[in-house]
């Protein structure tokens, strides 16, 4: 490539159209020692000559482009097609906005390094002028849209701060390079910040850099310290914007900056903006959204860029071992649920019908009730029973969805005191739960204790089915490669099989680390056909782990050194995993957001397949609800979009008299260098070491 309080007003209600809320002045900040003027250092840009060239190209384009009308506006795709305050009637007087560069503002740049997709162009065009929530299926270019918007605001506001936020360090590390490769914003003006970086170093960067990639927690901390001057921010990009609920750091960042200025553009990105319409409205309110761009897999303008995905659900019986443990453990749960029922704190006494959500909801309702009839001792005992029940029902879910080993490790941690659950430990011992595992012979019990995981011990029948699905997938690709080989030479056939195994990749999702370890150990038996690597985030992984940068870790998978990636939730959101032909979900999650993110990992460049393994009974019902919610959420959002409360104080970031024209051009992008201290370290178990 050429390279809360129910009476409290919302933000919308407080501000209103007339902007009646009083903004804090710089002097009112307790921790800031800034002067009246915005203390942002003016940087001499390395690409001043390039900007002059852009303007010259724009003037030349205006004189020769037959699609330009007399006013110099491109008829087919001009910014004047956007209906908002910035493109309303032309005012009589020239308007000056603080920090806006009039010369650069005559045009906005759209890259031709990549094939032009109409939906991307239209979304960028709207997002330049309005605070926009962009909902696009995974793999259809949300980062591209962000990079184009960031580049134009970088040009329009030579002294402004452009900020890209992502919820995790791996996403931050990935997006800085991805955005650079699209538009080529100079690395000398760009900074990647992490919480591991000393605050004084970050303060220097805030003074000397203009484009920032970081987690919202880092920005929140630097705003509170006064390291980042909020008045200088001109664009905020929120990746995985569906997280902007409640008191999430995304929400706190917007509230903090809004205390000093409202003149900043917002771009929010998500594959699924919420589990329901109510959640979507909260996201829009919290992020000051004035406009929504919504696309689903059924949208006509993205159809040419999507591929089909087949979804196969496989229901797996629990088996005799898990069923016997379940019977014993229900006796423990029966006592706790019974006490809560007798104390009128829970309205279901059958432990098999109680869920963790039911317990959480019941506890919240209990706390809101008039508790005058309860002594302090009774209230404390009920609170303790709720806490204990929630923890033990988590163990119950582990048994159902992930099997004996995950369940055993959780119970063992309670009994040996490492989890600090004293009451749960007492309850388990009182019910003589040694019977839980007495059915296993000594060799099998030793296998449960063995580290690394013993592949001979199958703690859930789903593991056998998973092994069958994965091996069958790679054998199928190998057979197809062998059948197309023109040579009968055995070495050529073997070489074709090896190439096929490299050219197809598999990704397996499991919520819990114990399951990831088990899956890796079992698939490791099938080397070299299956070359497996686990991807489990930042937590300590023991002596057999090695630290690699996020880029190095995923690059090994993309290059084909490994063809199977087993991941926890760290692999669900946004990371560039590469082309994947098969996704296996080892467990079901109630959230349609999680389901969409997992499924979006395949079918990007060719047809893909998704296999969902669910245990019979409760997990099967959870999956059905999640699938139903996934199908209905887009329809509900579309139907509810007309009634969404939009932010009606959309900031005017471009002077009224200007109507920027689009300039489509080839961007010159060099090689991305990056900084050593910006490398994000993740840990994983290499299959070869397990």
C-alpha positions in Angstrom: 0.0 0.0 0.0 1.1 3.4 -0.6 1.3 3.4 2.6 -29.1 7.0 41.4 -31.5 9.9 42.4 -34.9 9.6 40.5 -35.4 13.3 40.7 -31.9 14.1 39.3 -31.9 15.7 35.9 -30.2 14.1 33.0 -27.4 15.9 31.1 -30.0 16.6 28.3 -32.5 18.1 30.8 -29.8 20.2 32.6 -28.4 21.7 29.4 -31.4 22.0 27.1 -31.3 23.9 23.9 -30.4 27.2 25.4 -27.3 25.8 27.2 -28.5 27.0 30.5 -26.0 24.9 32.4 -23.1 27.0 33.8 -19.7 25.7 32.7 -16.9 25.6 35.1 -14.1 28.1 34.3 -10.5 27.1 34.3 -10.0 29.1 37.6 -12.6 26.9 39.3 -10.7 23.7 38.9 -9.2 22.7 42.2 -6.3 20.7 40.8 -5.6 22.8 37.7 -3.1 25.6 37.7 -3.8 26.8 34.2 -4.0 30.4 33.0 -7.1 31.9 31.3 -5.9 30.9 27.9 -5.9 27.3 26.9 -2.3 26.2 27.6 -1.8 24.0 24.6 1.6 24.2 23.0 1.5 25.2 19.3 3.4 22.5 17.4 5.1 23.2 14.1 3.7 20.3 12.0 6.0 18.3 9.9 3.4 18.2 7.1 2.9 21.9 6.5 4.0 21.5 3.0 1.7 18.6 2.6 -1.3 20.8 3.8 -0.3 23.4 1.2 -0.4 20.7 -1.4 -3.8 19.5 -0.3 -5.2 23.0 -0.7 -3.6 23.4 -4.1 -5.1 20.0 -5.2 -8.5 21.1 -3.9 -8.4 24.4 -5.9 -7.3 22.5 -9.0 -10.1 19.9 -8.4 -12.6 22.8 -8.2 -11.7 24.2 -11.5 -11.7 20.9 -13.5 -14.3 18.6 -11.8 -17.5 18.6 -13.9 -19.4 17.5 -10.8 -18.8 20.8 -9.0 -21.5 23.4 -9.1 -21.0 27.2 -9.3 -20.5 27.4 -5.5 -17.7 24.8 -5.6 -19.7 22.1 -3.9 -19.6 18.6 -5.2 -23.2 17.7 -6.1 -23.0 13.9 -5.6 -21.4 13.7 -2.2 -21.0 17.1 -0.6 -21.2 17.9 3.0 -24.2 20.1 2.1 -26.3 17.0 2.0 -25.9 16.6 5.7 -28.9 18.1 7.5 -27.6 19.9 10.6 -26.8 23.3 12.1 -23.5 23.6 10.3 -25.0 23.3 6.8 -28.0 25.5 7.4 -28.6 28.9 5.7 -25.4 30.7 4.9 -24.9 33.5 7.4 -24.1 37.1 6.3 -21.0 37.4 8.3 -17.8 35.2 8.6 -17.8 33.2 11.7 -14.6 32.4 13.6 -14.5 29.4 15.9 -11.6 29.1 18.4 -8.8 26.9 17.1 -10.4 26.2 13.7 -8.2 26.6 10.7 -10.1 28.4 8.0 -7.9 27.3 5.1 -7.8 23.6 6.1 -11.6 23.8 6.7 -12.4 24.3 3.1 -12.1 20.6 2.4 -12.3 17.3 4.2 -10.1 14.4 3.1 -11.3 10.9 2.2 -8.7 8.3 1.4 -8.6 6.2 -1.8 -6.0 3.8 -0.6 -8.8 1.4 0.1 -11.8 0.6 -2.1 -14.5 3.3 -1.5 -17.6 1.8 0.1 -20.7 4.0 0.0 -21.9 3.2 3.5 -18.5 4.2 5.0 -18.4 7.4 3.0 -21.9 8.4 4.1 -21.2 7.6 7.7 -18.0 9.7 7.8 -19.8 12.5 6.1 -22.5 12.6 8.7 -20.1 12.1 11.6 -18.1 15.2 10.7 -21.0 17.3 11.6 -22.9 15.4 14.3 -22.2 13.5 17.4 -22.8 10.0 16.0 -23.3 6.5 17.2 -22.1 4.1 14.5 -23.5 0.5 14.7 -21.8 -1.8 12.2 -21.4 -5.6 12.2 -17.9 -6.7 13.2 -15.3 -6.5 10.4 -17.0 -3.8 8.3 -14.7 -0.9 9.0 -15.6 1.0 12.1 -11.9 1.7 12.7 -11.6 3.1 9.1 -14.5 5.5 9.8 -12.8 6.6 13.1 -9.4 7.1 11.4 -10.8 9.3 8.6 -12.7 11.5 11.1 -9.7 11.8 13.4 -7.5 12.9 10.5 -9.9 15.7 9.4 -10.3 17.1 12.9 -6.5 16.8 13.3 -6.2 19.1 10.2 -9.1 21.4 11.1 -7.9 22.1 14.6 -4.0 22.4 14.5 -3.9 23.0 18.3 -6.7 20.6 19.3 -6.6 17.2 21.0 -8.0 14.2 19.2 -8.6 11.2 21.5 -9.3 7.6 20.7 -10.5 5.5 23.7 -10.8 1.7 23.9 -11.8 -0.3 27.0 -8.7 -2.6 27.1 -5.0 -2.2 26.6 -4.8 -4.7 23.8 -7.4 -2.8 21.8 -5.6 0.5 22.4 -2.3 -1.0 21.1 -4.0 -2.4 18.1 -6.0 0.7 17.1 -3.1 3.1 17.1 -1.4 1.1 14.4 -4.6 0.5 12.5 -5.5 4.1 12.4 -2.0 5.1 11.3 -2.0 2.6 8.4 -5.3 4.1 7.1 -4.6 7.9 7.2 -0.9 8.3 8.2 -1.3 10.9 11.0 2.4 11.6 11.9 3.7 9.4 14.7 5.5 12.4 16.0 2.1 13.9 17.0 0.7 10.6 18.3 0.9 9.1 21.8 -0.2 5.8 23.3 -0.8 6.0 27.0 -1.2 3.3 29.6 -1.7 3.4 33.4 1.8 1.8 33.7 3.3 5.1 32.4 4.4 7.6 35.0 1.9 10.5 35.4 4.7 13.1 34.8 5.5 11.4 31.5 1.9 11.5 30.4 1.7 15.2 31.4 4.6 16.0 29.1 2.8 14.1 26.3 -0.4 16.0 26.8 1.6 19.2 26.2 3.5 18.0 23.2 1.3 15.5 21.3 -2.1 16.0 19.6 -3.5 12.5 18.9 -3.9 10.1 21.8 -4.8 6.4 22.1 -5.7 5.3 25.6 -8.1 3.6 28.0 -10.8 5.9 29.5 -9.4 5.3 33.0 -6.1 6.9 32.0 -7.9 10.0 30.6 -10.2 10.2 33.6 -7.1 10.2 35.9 -5.3 12.8 33.9 -8.3 15.1 33.7 -8.7 14.9 37.5 -4.9 15.7 38.0 -5.0 18.6 35.6 -2.5 17.0 33.2 -5.0 17.1 30.3 -6.7 20.4 29.6 -10.3 19.6 28.8 -10.9 22.8 26.8 -8.4 21.6 24.2 -10.3 18.4 23.3 -12.0 18.6 19.9 -12.8 14.9 19.2 -13.6 11.9 21.4 -13.8 8.5 19.8 -15.3 5.7 21.9 -14.6 2.1 20.8 -17.0 -0.6 22.1 -19.4 2.2 23.0 -22.0 -0.1 24.4 -20.0 -0.1 27.7 -21.0 3.5 28.3 -23.6 2.6 31.0 -23.9 3.6 34.6 -20.7 4.9 36.1 -18.4 3.4 33.5 -15.2 5.5 32.8 -16.6 6.5 29.4 -19.5 8.2 31.1 -17.2 9.9 33.7 -14.9 11.2 31.0 -17.8 12.9 29.1 -19.2 14.4 32.3 -15.8 15.8 33.3 -15.0 17.4 30.0 -18.5 18.7 29.7 -18.0 20.7 32.9 -15.6 22.9 31.0 -16.6 22.8 27.4 -19.3 21.4 25.1 -17.4 22.1 21.9 -16.1 18.7 21.1 -17.3 16.1 18.5 -18.2 12.5 19.6 -17.9 9.4 17.5 -19.2 6.2 19.3 -18.5 2.8 17.7 -20.2 -0.6 18.5 -21.3 -3.8 16.8 -24.3 -4.0 19.1 -25.1 -0.8 21.0 -27.0 -2.5 23.8 -29.0 -5.5 25.0 -32.2 -3.7 24.6 -33.7 -0.3 23.6 -33.4 1.1 27.2 -29.6 0.3 27.2 -29.2 2.0 23.8 -30.9 5.1 25.1 -28.6 5.2 28.1 -25.5 5.0 25.8 -26.8 7.8 23.6 -27.6 10.0 26.7 -24.3 9.3 28.3 -22.2 10.0 25.2 -24.2 13.0 24.0 -25.4 11.4 20.7 -27.2 13.6 18.2 -27.4 11.1 15.3 -27.4 7.3 14.8 -26.0 5.4 11.9 -27.3 1.8 12.1 -26.5 -1.1 9.9 -27.2 -4.8 10.4 -26.2 -7.8 8.4 -29.5 -7.4 6.5 -28.8 -3.8 5.4 -28.7 -3.6 1.6 -25.6 -1.3 1.4 -23.3 -3.7 3.3 -24.5 -6.9 1.7 -21.8 -6.9 -1.0 -19.1 -6.9 1.7 -20.5 -9.7 3.9 -20.3 -13.5 3.7 -22.6 -16.2 4.9 -22.2 -17.8 8.3 -23.9 -21.1 9.3 -24.7 -21.6 12.9 -24.9 -25.1 14.4 -26.2 -25.7 17.9 -25.1 -29.0 19.5 -26.9 -29.9 22.7 -24.7 -32.1 24.9 -26.1 -34.3 27.8 -24.6 -33.6 31.2 -23.5 -37.3 31.7 -23.6 -39.5 34.8 -20.6 -37.9 36.7 -22.0 -34.3 36.6 -25.5 -35.5 37.3 -24.4 -37.2 40.5 -22.4 -34.2 41.7 -25.4 -32.0 40.9 -27.7 -34.1 43.2 -25.3 -33.7 46.1 -24.7 -30.0 45.6 -28.4 -29.2 45.4 -28.6 -30.3 49.0 -26.2 -27.5 49.9 -28.2 -25.0 47.9 -31.5 -26.2 49.3 -30.7 -25.2 52.8 -29.6 -21.6 51.9 -32.6 -21.1 49.5 -34.9 -22.5 52.1 -33.8 -19.9 54.7 -34.2 -17.0 52.3 -37.7 -18.3 51.4 -38.7 -18.6 55.1 -37.4 -15.1 55.8 -39.5 -13.7 52.9 -36.4 -12.5 51.0 -36.9 -14.9 48.1 -40.1 -16.1 46.5 -38.8 -19.4 45.0 -37.8 -22.3 47.2 -36.9 -24.9 44.5 -33.1 -24.6 44.2 -33.2 -26.0 40.6 -35.4 -23.1 39.5 -33.4 -20.4 41.2 -30.8 -18.5 39.1 -28.0 -16.1 40.0 -29.9 -13.2 38.4 -33.0 -14.1 40.6 -30.7 -13.9 43.7 -29.2 -10.5 42.7 -32.7 -9.1 41.9 -34.1 -10.6 45.2 -31.3 -9.0 47.2 -31.9 -5.6 45.6 -35.6 -5.8 46.3 -35.0 -6.9 49.9 -32.7 -3.8 50.5 -35.4 -1.5 49.2 -38.1 -2.9 51.5 -39.2 -1.5 54.8 -37.2 -3.7 57.2 -38.6 -2.5 60.5 -39.8 -6.0 61.3 -36.2 -7.4 61.1 -33.6 -7.2 63.8 -30.1 -6.2 62.8 -29.0 -9.8 63.3 -31.7 -11.1 61.0 -30.8 -8.5 58.3 -27.1 -9.4 58.6 -27.9 -13.2 58.3 -30.1 -12.6 55.2 -27.5 -10.5 53.6 -24.9 -13.3 54.3 -27.2 -15.9 52.9 -27.7 -13.9 49.7 -23.9 -13.4 49.3 -23.3 -17.1 49.9 -26.0 -18.2 47.6 -24.8 -16.0 44.7 -21.3 -17.5 45.1 -22.5 -21.1 45.2 -24.8 -20.6 42.3 -21.8 -19.4 40.3 -20.2 -22.8 41.2 -23.5 -24.5 40.1 -23.3 -22.7 36.7 -19.6 -23.8 36.3 -20.6 -27.4 36.9 -23.3 -27.2 34.2 -21.4 -25.2 31.6 -17.8 -26.1 32.1 -17.7 -29.3 34.1 -16.2 -31.0 37.1 -12.7 -29.4 37.1 -13.8 -25.8 37.0 -16.4 -26.6 39.7 -13.9 -28.5 41.8 -11.3 -25.7 41.7 -13.9 -23.2 42.8 -15.2 -25.3 45.7 -11.7 -26.2 46.7 -10.7 -22.5 46.9 -13.7 -22.0 49.3 -12.7 -24.9 51.5 -9.1 -24.0 51.7 -10.0 -20.4 52.5 -8.3 -18.7 49.6 -11.6 -17.1 48.5 -12.3 -15.8 52.0 -15.9 -17.1 52.0 -16.1 -18.3 55.6 -19.9 -18.8 55.8 -19.8 -20.7 52.5 -17.0 -22.9 53.7 -19.0 -23.7 56.9 -22.1 -24.5 54.9 -20.3 -26.8 52.6 -18.6 -28.7 55.4 -21.9 -29.0 57.3 -23.5 -30.8 54.4 -20.6 -33.3 54.2 -19.7 -32.4 50.6 -16.9 -34.8 50.6 -19.5 -37.0 48.9 -19.3 -34.6 45.9 -16.2 -36.2 44.6 -16.2 -39.6 46.4 -17.4 -41.3 43.2 -14.0 -40.8 41.5 -11.3 -43.4 41.8 -7.9 -42.3 43.1 -6.3 -42.0 39.7 -9.1 -39.8 38.5 -8.8 -37.6 41.6 -5.1 -37.3 41.0 -5.8 -36.2 37.4 -8.1 -33.5 38.8 -5.2 -32.1 40.8 -2.6 -32.4 38.0 -1.0 -29.2 36.5 -0.8 -28.7 33.6 -4.1 -30.3 32.8 -4.3 -34.0 32.2 -6.0 -34.5 28.9 -7.1 -38.0 30.0 -9.6 -36.4 32.4 -12.6 -35.1 30.6 -14.5 -32.9 33.1 -17.5 -32.3 30.7 -19.0 -34.2 27.8 -18.7 -31.0 25.8 -15.0 -31.5 25.7 -15.3 -34.7 23.7 -17.7 -33.1 21.3 -15.4 -30.1 20.9 -12.5 -32.4 20.1 -14.5 -34.2 17.5 -15.6 -30.9 15.8 -12.1 -29.5 15.7 -10.4 -32.6 14.4 -13.1 -33.1 11.8 -12.7 -29.5 10.6 -8.9 -29.8 10.0 -9.2 -33.3 8.5 -11.8 -32.0 6.0 -9.6 -29.2 4.9 -6.6 -31.6 4.6 -8.7 -34.1 2.5 -9.9 -31.3 0.2 -6.3 -30.2 -0.3 -5.1 -33.8 -1.0 -8.0 -34.4 -3.5 -7.0 -31.3 -5.6 -3.4 -32.3 -5.7 -2.2 -33.2 -9.2 0.5 -35.4 -7.9 0.2 -38.9 -6.4 3.5 -38.5 -4.7 3.1 -39.1 -1.0 5.3 -36.2 -0.1 3.3 -33.8 -2.2 0.0 -35.0 -0.6 1.5 -34.6 2.8 2.7 -31.1 1.9 -0.8 -30.2 0.6 -2.3 -31.3 3.9 0.1 -29.2 5.8 -0.7 -26.1 3.6 -4.4 -26.7 4.1 -4.0 -26.8 7.9 -2.2 -23.5 7.7 -4.8 -21.9 5.5 -7.7 -22.6 7.8 -7.9 -21.2 11.3 -10.2 -21.9 14.3 -11.1 -19.9 17.3 -12.7 -21.3 20.4 -14.3 -19.1 23.1 -14.7 -20.0 26.7 -15.5 -17.6 29.6 -13.2 -19.3 32.2 -9.5 -19.9 32.3 -9.8 -23.4 33.7 -11.7 -24.5 30.6 -9.2 -22.8 28.3 -6.5 -24.8 29.9 -8.4 -28.1 29.5 -9.3 -27.4 25.9 -5.7 -26.5 25.1 -4.4 -29.7 26.7 -6.9 -32.0 24.9 -6.3 -30.4 21.4 -2.6 -30.5 22.0 -2.8 -34.3 21.5 -3.5 -33.8 17.8 -0.4 -32.0 16.8 0.7 -31.2 14.1 -2.8 -31.3 12.6 -4.0 -29.0 15.4 -1.6 -26.4 16.6 -3.2 -24.7 19.6 -2.5 -21.6 21.5 -4.4 -20.1 24.4 -5.2 -16.4 24.8 -6.2 -15.5 28.3 -5.3 -11.9 29.0 -3.1 -10.3 31.7 -3.6 -12.4 34.8 -0.7 -14.6 36.0 -0.4 -17.8 34.2 2.3 -19.6 36.1 5.7 -20.8 35.2 4.9 -22.1 31.8 3.8 -18.8 30.5 5.7 -16.4 28.3 5.2 -12.7 27.8 4.7 -11.5 24.3 3.4 -8.2 23.0 -0.2 -8.3 21.8 1.0 -7.8 18.3 3.5 -10.7 18.4 0.9 -13.0 20.0 -1.7 -12.5 17.4 0.8 -12.3 14.6 1.8 -15.9 15.3 -1.8 -17.0 14.9 -2.3 -15.0 11.7 1.0 -16.3 10.1 -0.1 -19.9 10.7 2.4 -20.9 13.3 -0.7 -21.8 15.3 -4.0 -22.6 13.6 -6.3 -22.8 16.7 -6.8 -20.0 19.2 -8.6 -20.7 22.5 -9.6 -17.4 24.1 -11.5 -16.0 27.1 -13.4 -12.7 26.7 -10.2 -10.9 25.8 -10.6 -12.3 22.3 -14.2 -11.2 21.8 -14.0 -7.4 21.5 -12.4 -5.8 18.5 -9.0 -7.5 18.4 -7.7 -8.2 14.8 -7.6 -12.0 15.0 -7.3 -12.5 11.2 -9.3 -14.8 9.0 -11.1 -17.5 10.9 -13.2 -20.2 9.2 -14.7 -21.9 12.3 -15.8 -20.4 15.6 -16.7 -22.7 18.5 -18.5 -21.3 21.5 -17.8 -23.6 24.4 -20.4 -21.9 26.6 -23.5 -19.7 26.1 -23.9 -16.2 27.4 -27.2 -14.4 28.0 -26.0 -11.1 26.5 -26.6 -10.7 22.7 -23.7 -8.4 22.7 -21.3 -11.2 23.6 -23.0 -13.5 21.1 -22.7 -11.0 18.2 -19.0 -10.3 19.1 -18.1 -14.0 19.1 -20.0 -14.7 15.8 -18.5 -11.7 14.1 -15.0 -13.3 14.2 -15.8 -15.4 11.2 -17.3 -14.8 7.7 -15.2 -11.7 7.1 -13.5 -12.6 3.8 -15.2 -15.9 3.0 -18.0 -18.1 4.3 -17.7 -19.2 7.9 -19.2 -21.6 10.4 -20.2 -21.2 14.0 -20.7 -24.1 16.4 -22.3 -23.5 19.8 -21.9 -26.2 22.4 -24.6 -26.1 25.1 -25.4 -28.4 28.0 -28.9 -29.7 28.0 -31.3 -27.9 30.4 -30.5 -24.5 31.7 -27.7 -23.5 29.4 -29.7 -24.5 26.4 -32.5 -22.1 27.5 -29.9 -19.3 28.1 -28.7 -19.7 24.5 -32.2 -19.7 23.1 -33.0 -16.4 24.9 -29.7 -14.9 23.7 -30.3 -15.9 20.1 -33.9 -14.5 20.3 -32.6 -11.2 21.7 -29.9 -11.0 19.0 -32.6 -11.3 16.3 -34.9 -8.8 17.9 -32.5 -6.2 19.1 -31.9 -4.6 15.7 -35.6 -4.5 14.9 -36.4 -3.0 18.3 -33.7 -0.3 17.9 -34.9 0.6 14.4 -38.5 0.8 15.6 -37.5 2.7 18.7 -35.1 5.1 16.9 -37.9 7.5 16.2 -38.6 7.9 19.9 -35.0 8.0 21.1 -34.1 11.2 23.0 -31.2 12.7 21.0 -28.8 15.3 22.3 -30.2 18.5 20.9 -27.2 20.8 21.7 -25.0 19.3 19.0 -21.8 21.3 19.0 -21.0 23.4 15.9 -17.4 22.5 15.1 -17.3 24.2 11.7 -18.1 27.9 11.0 -21.6 28.5 9.6 -20.3 30.1 6.5 -18.1 27.1 5.5 -19.4 24.1 3.7 -16.3 21.8 3.3 -15.9 19.9 0.1 -14.7 16.3 0.0 -11.3 15.7 -1.5 -10.7 12.1 -2.3 -7.0 11.4 -2.5 -4.3 8.7 -2.1 -2.8 9.0 1.3 1.0 8.5 1.7 1.6 6.2 4.7 5.0 5.1 5.8 5.9 2.1 8.0 4.5 2.2 11.5 7.4 2.3 14.1 5.7 2.6 17.5 7.4 3.0 20.8 8.9 0.4 23.0 7.2 1.6 26.2 3.9 1.4 24.4 4.0 -2.3 23.9 1.2 -4.1 25.7 2.1 -7.4 27.4 -0.4 -10.2 27.6 0.3 -13.7 28.9 -0.6 -17.0 27.4 0.1 -20.7 27.6 1.9 -21.9 24.5 0.4 -25.2 23.5 3.9 -26.6 23.0 4.7 -26.0 26.6 1.6 -27.5 28.0 
